[in-house]
Amino acid sequence: MEVEIETYCDLLDFIKRDDLPTEAAAEVVRNFLKVIILFKTDKKELIEATESHINKFGYNYPLEWERPIFLNQFEIDVKM
């Protein structure tokens, strides 16, 4: 099955489908947002994390700025 996802709205609509397993939804999110998902989550948590990521780093975030590499990463600078 091939699905064309071009916008953040398309992504959210697709991963919210009831017939899509959580693992498949996570793979789609990972590929579309180009992020790494470190922990397994349930579908509701995945949708919430994706919406949060899009709201913070998606719509009005300048393309030339760095983006986080992890889903659920809220800061760009990570101190270790």
SVG drawing of the C-alpha trace seen along z (x, -y; Angstrom):
<svg xmlns="http://www.w3.org/2000/svg" viewBox="-11 -31 39 34">
<polyline fill="none" stroke="black" stroke-width="0.4" points="0.0,0.0 1.4,-3.4 0.1,-6.6 1.1,-10.1 1.5,-12.4 2.5,-16.0 1.5,-18.1 1.4,-18.0 -2.4,-17.7 -2.1,-14.7 0.3,-13.1 -1.9,-13.7 -5.0,-12.4 -3.2,-9.3 -1.7,-8.3 -5.1,-8.9 -6.7,-6.1 -8.1,-3.3 -6.9,-0.6 -3.2,-1.7 -1.2,0.2 1.0,-1.9 4.2,-0.5 3.3,-1.5 2.2,-5.0 5.5,-5.4 7.4,-4.5 5.5,-7.0 6.1,-9.8 9.8,-8.9 10.2,-9.1 8.0,-12.2 9.5,-14.3 12.9,-12.8 13.1,-12.1 14.3,-9.3 11.7,-7.7 13.5,-6.3 10.7,-4.7 7.7,-2.6 4.5,-4.5 0.9,-3.8 -0.9,-5.4 -2.5,-8.2 1.0,-9.2 2.5,-9.0 -0.3,-11.3 0.2,-13.8 4.0,-13.8 3.6,-14.3 1.1,-17.2 3.4,-18.8 6.4,-18.5 4.6,-19.9 3.2,-22.8 6.6,-23.7 8.9,-22.9 6.7,-22.6 4.4,-25.3 6.3,-28.6 9.8,-27.3 12.4,-28.7 13.9,-26.1 17.4,-27.2 17.2,-26.6 18.2,-23.3 15.4,-20.9 15.4,-18.3 16.4,-14.8 14.2,-13.1 10.5,-13.0 9.6,-14.5 12.7,-16.7 11.6,-20.1 15.0,-21.9 17.5,-22.1 20.5,-22.4 21.0,-19.2 23.4,-19.4 25.1,-16.3"/>
</svg>
